Amino acid sequence: MKIVLANDHSAVDLKKEIKEYLEEKGYEVIDVGTNSTESCDYPVFGEKAGQMVASGQAERGILICGTGVGISLAANKVRGVRACVCSEPYSAKMSRLHNDTNILAFGARVVGPELAKMIVDEWLEAEFEGGRHKRRVDMITDIENRQERSGN
């Protein structure tokens, strides 16, 4: 599985640790940065990762900023992205089972490396259940499509 990783300046160290962890587990990782601790704009990186997931260049994405919120908001503006911010493993797992999320986000200032790894594991190991949940995910896609058609 190809996973795109993106982060801002606050998450360089945690991103490196997660990248190593994923590669050790056999995942192909596409790192779209940043690798600098100089202040940067997280929307640039959230959009870049979101575009890669939406276009199929990566199957899933993991985003890290200070809280995970800003970078996930940017990614969620990309049509076809369903990004969630998770600070514990249960929500990460449920986001896959029920919401078919394709991008996971968390905060480098919120979770430490070991908790981040547990969150990543639960998210990657869970598979979408479909059924009644598919109908609801389809409803989310319908909202996106209506917005696109109305020009909003």
N, CA, C and O of each residue as an XYZ file, in Angstrom:
608
protein
N       0.843     -1.181      0.000
C       0.000      0.000      0.000
C       0.887      1.242      0.000
O       1.874      1.321      0.732
N       0.513      2.214     -0.841
C       1.224      3.496     -0.872
C       0.533      4.465      0.068
O      -0.682      4.650      0.012
N       1.325      5.080      0.930
C       0.818      6.053      1.887
C       1.583      7.353      1.706
O       2.813      7.365      1.752
N       0.859      8.450      1.500
C       1.501      9.757      1.415
C       1.541     10.359      2.822
O       0.560     10.316      3.564
N       2.690     10.915      3.163
C       2.884     11.580      4.446
C       3.117     13.055      4.187
O       3.870     13.423      3.286
N       2.465     13.905      4.985
C       2.673     15.346      4.873
C       2.623     15.951      6.273
O       1.973     15.425      7.176
N       3.322     17.060      6.426
C       3.411     17.694      7.739
C       3.807     19.152      7.592
O       4.222     19.604      6.525
N       3.666     19.871      8.694
C       4.189     21.228      8.739
C       5.441     21.240      9.618
O       5.928     20.194     10.045
N       5.944     22.434      9.875
C       7.192     22.614     10.619
C       7.155     22.055     12.038
O       8.196     21.681     12.580
N       5.969     21.992     12.648
C       5.875     21.519     14.034
C       5.983     20.005     14.160
O       6.104     19.476     15.265
N       5.938     19.308     13.026
C       5.824     17.849     13.067
C       6.938     17.120     12.328
O       6.781     15.944     11.997
N       8.040     17.773     12.065
C       9.121     17.153     11.293
C       9.645     15.897     11.987
O       9.787     14.852     11.351
N       9.930     15.989     13.267
C      10.494     14.842     13.983
C       9.514     13.672     14.062
O       9.897     12.526     13.826
N       8.250     13.956     14.392
C       7.265     12.882     14.490
C       7.020     12.261     13.113
O       6.860     11.045     13.013
N       6.986     13.066     12.060
C       6.807     12.541     10.702
C       7.928     11.564     10.356
O       7.673     10.496      9.801
N       9.167     11.929     10.685
C      10.302     11.043     10.393
C      10.142      9.711     11.113
O      10.411      8.653     10.545
N       9.709      9.769     12.354
C       9.539      8.536     13.132
C       8.415      7.669     12.556
O       8.550      6.449     12.471
N       7.310      8.300     12.162
C       6.192      7.558     11.576
C       6.594      6.991     10.214
O       6.218      5.870      9.874
N       7.345      7.753      9.444
C       7.809      7.274      8.134
C       8.655      6.014      8.302
O       8.429      5.023      7.607
N       9.606      6.040      9.199
C      10.444      4.861      9.472
C       9.595      3.676      9.896
O       9.783      2.557      9.419
N       8.662      3.936     10.796
C       7.787      2.896     11.318
C       6.995      2.236     10.189
O       6.902      1.010     10.125
N       6.431      3.044      9.308
C       5.647      2.511      8.191
C       6.515      1.709      7.235
O       6.115      0.638      6.780
N       7.696      2.219      6.931
C       8.596      1.512      6.017
C       9.043      0.182      6.609
O       9.167     -0.803      5.881
N       9.288      0.135      7.914
C       9.651     -1.119      8.573
C       8.526     -2.147      8.463
O       8.783     -3.351      8.427
N       7.284     -1.675      8.409
C       6.128     -2.556      8.290
C       5.845     -2.934      6.835
O       4.920     -3.701      6.568
N       6.628     -2.407      5.896
C       6.496     -2.785      4.500
C       5.657     -1.866      3.636
O       5.396     -2.188      2.477
N       5.231     -0.737      4.164
C       4.446      0.210      3.375
C       5.375      1.054      2.516
O       6.500      1.360      2.909
N       4.888      1.424      1.340
C       5.608      2.364      0.492
C       5.162      3.764      0.907
O       3.971      4.074      0.878
N       6.110      4.600      1.290
C       5.798      5.927      1.811
C       6.263      6.998      0.832
O       7.405      6.993      0.373
N       5.357      7.909      0.527
C       5.669      9.065     -0.298
C       5.651     10.276      0.626
O       4.591     10.676      1.108
N       6.797     10.848      0.869
C       6.939     11.975      1.797
C       6.899     13.269      0.998
O       7.807     13.549      0.216
N       5.839     14.064      1.195
C       5.720     15.332      0.478
C       6.070     16.528      1.369
O       5.791     17.676      1.022
N       6.674     16.246      2.505
C       7.244     17.302      3.336
C       6.258     17.939      4.278
O       5.076     17.610      4.380
N       6.848     18.855      4.932
C       8.115     19.528      4.860
C       9.170     18.782      5.676
O       8.849     17.976      6.549
N      10.424     19.068      5.372
C      11.518     18.513      6.162
C      12.279     19.616      6.882
O      13.387     19.404      7.374
N      11.675     20.787      6.937
C      12.287     21.948      7.571
C      11.476     22.365      8.799
O      10.250     22.260      8.806
N      12.157     22.830      9.813
C      11.469     23.341     10.999
C      11.181     24.842     10.887
O      10.677     25.458     11.827
N      11.506     25.418      9.730
C      11.146     26.823      9.476
C       9.629     26.912      9.311
O       9.010     26.048      8.691
N       9.051     27.950      9.865
C       7.609     28.134      9.789
C       7.119     28.023      8.337
O       7.694     28.618      7.425
N       6.052     27.254      8.149
C       5.478     27.069      6.818
C       3.963     26.995      6.941
O       3.421     26.997      8.046
N       3.293     26.931      5.816
C       1.834     26.934      5.785
C       1.293     25.527      5.580
O       1.451     24.942      4.508
N       0.649     24.984      6.619
C       0.134     23.610      6.565
C      -0.880     23.368      5.446
O      -0.961     22.240      4.960
N      -1.675     24.386      5.002
C      -2.620     24.071      3.922
C      -1.951     23.583      2.639
O      -2.526     22.779      1.905
N      -0.752     24.062      2.371
C      -0.022     23.625      1.169
C       0.203     22.120      1.215
O       0.007     21.426      0.217
N       0.609     21.625      2.358
C       0.938     20.205      2.499
C      -0.317     19.343      2.620
O      -0.350     18.220      2.116
N      -1.345     19.862      3.284
C      -2.614     19.135      3.365
C      -3.250     18.958      2.000
O      -3.761     17.886      1.678
N      -3.218     20.018      1.194
C      -3.781     19.922     -0.155
C      -2.975     18.964     -1.020
O      -3.542     18.154     -1.754
N      -1.649     19.056     -0.932
C      -0.791     18.189     -1.756
C      -1.079     16.711     -1.461
O      -1.232     15.910     -2.382
N      -1.151     16.364     -0.197
C      -1.439     14.972      0.169
C      -2.857     14.590     -0.244
O      -3.086     13.492     -0.751
N      -3.801     15.494     -0.027
C      -5.185     15.232     -0.422
C      -5.312     14.960     -1.913
O      -6.030     14.048     -2.321
N      -4.619     15.745     -2.723
C      -4.642     15.543     -4.174
C      -4.074     14.179     -4.549
O      -4.587     13.516     -5.451
N      -3.027     13.764     -3.866
C      -2.416     12.467     -4.175
C      -3.365     11.317     -3.851
O      -3.451     10.347     -4.604
N      -4.075     11.427     -2.731
C      -5.031     10.380     -2.374
C      -6.222     10.406     -3.334
O      -6.647      9.362     -3.828
N      -6.750     11.583     -3.592
C      -7.924     11.696     -4.468
C      -7.635     11.213     -5.892
O      -8.518     10.667     -6.555
N      -6.409     11.414     -6.359
C      -6.050     11.016     -7.725
C      -5.630      9.553     -7.820
O      -5.474      9.027     -8.922
N      -5.445      8.889     -6.678
C      -5.031      7.491     -6.687
C      -3.526      7.289     -6.685
O      -3.064      6.149     -6.740
N      -2.752      8.356     -6.622
C      -1.289      8.219     -6.540
C      -0.871      7.582     -5.221
O       0.188      6.961     -5.128
N      -1.708      7.743     -4.209
C      -1.508      7.081     -2.920
C      -2.863      6.535     -2.485
O      -3.899      7.142     -2.755
N      -2.852      5.394     -1.816
C      -4.111      4.803     -1.361
C      -4.639      5.477     -0.111
O      -5.848      5.608      0.079
N      -3.721      5.902      0.733
C      -4.094      6.584      1.974
C      -3.074      7.665      2.277
O      -2.000      7.718      1.678
N      -3.435      8.532      3.226
C      -2.541      9.602      3.628
C      -2.521      9.768      5.133
O      -3.501      9.483      5.821
N      -1.391     10.233      5.630
C      -1.242     10.566      7.040
C      -0.676     11.977      7.108
O       0.359     12.279      6.515
N      -1.379     12.835      7.846
C      -1.011     14.241      7.967
C      -0.718     14.580      9.416
O      -1.403     14.112     10.325
N       0.307     15.397      9.625
C       0.674     15.777     10.977
C       1.004     17.272     11.010
O       1.861     17.742     10.262
N       0.321     18.004     11.875
C       0.685     19.387     12.174
C       0.657     19.522     13.693
O       0.729     18.512     14.393
N       0.558     20.714     14.211
C       0.563     20.885     15.665
C      -0.555     20.126     16.345
O      -0.323     19.402     17.313
N      -1.783     20.289     15.835
C      -2.944     19.601     16.407
C      -3.543     18.560     15.477
O      -4.306     17.702     15.921
N      -3.210     18.623     14.197
C      -3.823     17.766     13.188
C      -5.043     18.406     12.555
O      -5.502     17.967     11.500
N      -5.570     19.438     13.191
C      -6.814     20.044     12.724
C      -6.617     20.840     11.433
O      -7.300     20.586     10.441
N      -5.705     21.783     11.439
C      -5.534     22.653     10.274
C      -5.204     21.900      9.004
O      -5.811     22.140      7.960
N      -4.249     20.992      9.083
C      -3.820     20.253      7.895
C      -4.937     19.336      7.387
O      -5.054     19.108      6.183
N      -5.760     18.809      8.307
C      -6.885     17.963      7.878
C      -7.985     18.802      7.239
O      -8.638     18.348      6.299
N      -8.198     20.009      7.732
C      -9.195     20.891      7.114
C      -8.821     21.180      5.667
O      -9.676     21.157      4.783
N      -7.545     21.452      5.429
C      -7.076     21.705      4.066
C      -7.287     20.481      3.190
O      -7.786     20.603      2.071
N      -6.918     19.311      3.675
C      -7.078     18.079      2.886
C      -8.548     17.814      2.581
O      -8.881     17.367      1.484
N      -9.425     18.086      3.540
C     -10.855     17.825      3.348
C     -11.492     18.728      2.295
O     -12.620     18.471      1.873
N     -10.809     19.760      1.869
C     -11.327     20.619      0.795
C     -11.125     19.977     -0.577
O     -11.704     20.432     -1.563
N     -10.318     18.933     -0.645
C     -10.072     18.224     -1.897
C     -11.198     17.213     -2.098
O     -11.465     16.384     -1.229
N     -11.845     17.293     -3.241
C     -12.955     16.391     -3.548
C     -12.488     14.933     -3.449
O     -11.474     14.557     -4.035
N     -13.231     14.128     -2.710
C     -12.914     12.713     -2.571
C     -12.133     12.373     -1.317
O     -11.916     11.198     -1.022
N     -11.712     13.376     -0.582
C     -10.958     13.132      0.645
C     -11.915     13.063      1.824
O     -12.844     13.862      1.944
N     -11.667     12.094      2.686
C     -12.361     11.976      3.965
C     -11.281     11.841      5.026
O     -10.853     10.739      5.368
N     -10.850     12.991      5.541
C      -9.782     13.028      6.536
C     -10.378     13.186      7.934
O     -11.370     13.889      8.130
N      -9.758     12.526      8.881
C     -10.190     12.648     10.272
C      -8.988     12.936     11.146
O      -7.872     12.506     10.854
N      -9.227     13.666     12.219
C      -8.201     13.922     13.227
C      -8.468     12.965     14.382
O      -9.580     12.911     14.909
N      -7.452     12.216     14.771
C      -7.613     11.258     15.868
C      -6.466     11.409     16.862
O      -5.297     11.489     16.484
N      -6.830     11.445     18.131
C      -5.824     11.536     19.195
C      -5.759     10.262     20.019
O      -5.037     10.188     21.013
N      -6.526      9.251     19.594
C      -6.493      7.943     20.259
C      -6.907      6.871     19.249
O      -7.559      7.177     18.251
N      -6.537      5.633     19.502
C      -6.742      4.560     18.526
C      -8.192      4.215     18.196
O      -8.490      3.875     17.051
N      -9.093      4.295     19.162
C     -10.472      3.873     18.917
C     -11.130      4.703     17.815
O     -11.754      4.145     16.913
N     -10.997      6.016     17.878
C     -11.599      6.871     16.847
C     -10.988      6.604     15.480
O     -11.684      6.646     14.466
N      -9.691      6.329     15.449
C      -9.018      6.022     14.186
C      -9.620      4.755     13.572
O      -9.939      4.722     12.384
N      -9.768      3.729     14.386
C     -10.349      2.471     13.908
C     -11.778      2.682     13.418
O     -12.136      2.221     12.334
N     -12.589      3.370     14.200
C     -13.987      3.572     13.840
C     -14.134      4.450     12.599
O     -15.083      4.293     11.832
N     -13.200      5.367     12.406
C     -13.261      6.220     11.214
C     -13.089      5.394      9.936
O     -13.640      5.741      8.892
N     -12.341      4.326     10.019
C     -12.185      3.425      8.866
C     -13.411      2.520      8.748
O     -13.974      2.380      7.662
N     -13.827      1.902      9.860
C     -14.935      0.954      9.832
C     -16.234      1.589      9.347
O     -16.955      0.997      8.544
N     -16.532      2.792      9.831
C     -17.828      3.404      9.563
C     -17.793      4.555      8.559
O     -18.800      4.821      7.903
N     -16.666      5.238      8.425
C     -16.617      6.446      7.577
C     -15.722      6.287      6.360
O     -15.651      7.192      5.528
N     -15.047      5.171      6.240
C     -14.155      4.907      5.113
C     -13.165      6.055      4.898
O     -12.933      6.482      3.767
N     -12.589      6.544      5.993
C     -11.627      7.632      5.869
C     -10.425      7.177      5.061
O      -9.993      6.027      5.147
N      -9.895      8.102      4.274
C      -8.717      7.779      3.475
C      -7.499      8.600      3.888
O      -6.403      8.407      3.362
N      -7.695      9.510      4.827
C      -6.584     10.275      5.389
C      -6.764     10.358      6.900
O      -7.850     10.637      7.408
N      -5.671     10.109      7.592
C      -5.605     10.206      9.044
C      -4.742     11.412      9.398
O      -3.705     11.648      8.778
N      -5.174     12.166     10.392
C      -4.367     13.289     10.868
C      -4.263     13.223     12.390
O      -5.171     12.751     13.073
N      -3.145     13.702     12.894
C      -2.983     13.859     14.338
C      -1.978     14.955     14.596
O      -1.286     15.419     13.689
N      -1.911     15.365     15.861
C      -1.087     16.499     16.222
C       0.201     16.118     16.917
O       0.198     15.343     17.873
N       1.297     16.665     16.436
C       2.605     16.423     17.058
C       2.676     17.040     18.452
O       3.475     16.606     19.282
N       1.851     18.043     18.712
C       1.807     18.671     20.032
C       0.751     18.025     20.921
O       0.553     18.444     22.061
N       0.074     17.002     20.398
C      -1.021     16.354     21.122
C      -0.674     14.922     21.497
O      -0.931     14.497     22.623
N      -0.089     14.169     20.561
C       0.240     12.764     20.811
C       1.748     12.558     20.675
O       2.410     13.224     19.878
N       2.267     11.645     21.449
C       3.680     11.280     21.349
C       3.872     10.183     20.322
O       2.901      9.666     19.770
N       5.115      9.828     20.065
C       5.410      8.842     19.012
C       4.762      7.475     19.221
O       4.255      6.888     18.266
N       4.767      6.968     20.427
C       4.216      5.620     20.639
C       2.702      5.602     20.480
O       2.153      4.665     19.899
N       2.023      6.622     20.986
C       0.577      6.709     20.795
C       0.267      6.913     19.314
O      -0.684      6.327     18.797
N       1.048      7.729     18.635
C       0.857      7.940     17.196
C       0.948      6.618     16.444
O       0.152      6.368     15.539
N       1.891      5.781     16.801
C       2.033      4.475     16.145
C       0.815      3.589     16.394
O       0.368      2.884     15.490
N       0.277      3.619     17.610
C      -0.927      2.836     17.910
C      -2.114      3.340     17.098
O      -2.910      2.545     16.598
N      -2.234      4.657     16.965
C      -3.311      5.247     16.169
C      -3.175      4.807     14.713
O      -4.152      4.388     14.093
N      -1.974      4.904     14.177
C      -1.705      4.506     12.793
C      -2.036      3.031     12.583
O      -2.682      2.676     11.596
N      -1.603      2.177     13.494
C      -1.864      0.743     13.355
C      -3.361      0.439     13.306
O      -3.821     -0.294     12.430
N      -4.113      0.997     14.239
C      -5.562      0.744     14.268
C      -6.219      1.222     12.984
O      -7.102      0.554     12.446
N      -5.786      2.380     12.493
C      -6.374      2.960     11.281
C      -6.039      2.115     10.047
O      -6.910      1.855      9.217
N      -4.800      1.697      9.932
C      -4.384      0.920      8.757
C      -4.943     -0.496      8.752
O      -5.184     -1.062      7.686
N      -5.147     -1.067      9.917
C      -5.628     -2.451      9.990
C      -7.135     -2.580      9.844
O      -7.631     -3.666      9.542
N      -7.868     -1.506     10.051
C      -9.330     -1.565      9.971
C      -9.783     -1.451      8.515
O      -9.198     -0.710      7.725
N     -10.818     -2.185      8.183
C     -11.395     -2.151      6.833
C     -12.830     -1.641      6.913
O     -13.563     -1.959      7.849
N     -13.211     -0.858      5.934
C     -14.560     -0.303      5.857
C     -15.595     -1.414      5.872
O     -15.474     -2.387      5.127
N     -16.622     -1.278      6.722
C     -17.646     -2.302      6.866
C     -18.707     -2.260      5.781
O     -19.391     -3.258      5.558
N     -18.860     -1.143      5.106
C     -19.898     -1.031      4.076
C     -21.285     -1.060      4.685
O     -21.495     -0.512      5.767
N     -22.247     -1.696      4.002
C     -23.615     -1.791      4.512
C     -24.233     -0.428      4.744
O     -24.126      0.461      3.899
N     -24.879     -0.261      5.887
C     -25.535      1.014      6.200
C     -24.538      2.165      6.220
O     -24.901      3.320      5.994
N     -23.270      1.836      6.495
C     -22.241      2.876      6.528
C     -21.926      3.384      5.125
O     -21.615      4.561      4.942
N     -22.005      2.497      4.135
C     -21.769      2.923      2.754
C     -22.813      3.947      2.335
O     -22.489      4.937      1.679
N     -24.064      3.711      2.713
C     -25.127      4.660      2.380
C     -24.794      6.046      2.953
O     -25.021      7.061      2.295
N     -24.277      6.083      4.136
C     -23.954      7.364      4.782
C     -22.736      8.022      4.135
O     -22.716      9.240      3.953
N     -21.738      7.240      3.792
C     -20.571      7.789      3.089
C     -21.004      8.312      1.719
O     -20.529      9.354      1.269
N     -21.907      7.584      1.062
C     -22.437      8.057     -0.222
C     -23.180      9.379     -0.054
O     -23.137     10.229     -0.943
N     -23.854      9.557      1.064
C     -24.546     10.820      1.331
C     -23.542     11.969      1.453
O     -23.813     13.084      1.007
N     -22.398     11.698      2.050
C     -21.342     12.713      2.156
C     -20.834     13.076      0.763
O     -20.629     14.249      0.454
N     -20.635     12.070     -0.064
C     -20.196     12.306     -1.443
C     -21.239     13.121     -2.199
O     -20.888     13.993     -2.994
N     -22.506     12.848     -1.958
C     -23.578     13.619     -2.602
C     -23.499     15.092     -2.209
O     -23.707     15.962     -3.054
N     -23.210     15.379     -0.975
C     -23.047     16.772     -0.538
C     -21.931     17.430     -1.340
O     -22.080     18.548     -1.834
N     -20.821     16.729     -1.460
C     -19.671     17.231     -2.232
C     -20.070     17.506     -3.680
O     -19.728     18.551     -4.233
N     -20.788     16.573     -4.289
C     -21.206     16.715     -5.674
C     -22.173     17.880     -5.861
O     -22.083     18.605     -6.852
N     -23.092     18.066     -4.922
C     -24.024     19.200     -5.018
C     -23.272     20.523     -4.913
O     -23.602     21.480     -5.614
N     -22.279     20.584     -4.055
C     -21.488     21.803     -3.918
C     -20.768     22.122     -5.210
O     -20.716     23.273     -5.644
N     -20.209     21.077     -5.824
C     -19.476     21.258     -7.069
C     -20.402     21.757     -8.182
O     -20.044     22.665     -8.932
N     -21.589     21.161     -8.284
C     -22.538     21.552     -9.331
C     -23.063     22.969     -9.138
O     -23.325     23.676    -10.112
N     -23.218     23.384     -7.882
C     -23.763     24.719     -7.620
C     -22.684     25.799     -7.697
O     -22.979     26.992     -7.635
N     -21.433     25.364     -7.831
C     -20.342     26.319     -7.942
C     -19.873     26.871     -6.621
O     -19.129     27.851     -6.587
N     -20.284     26.272     -5.554
C     -19.843     26.725     -4.209
C     -18.582     26.030     -3.772
O     -18.080     26.291     -2.679
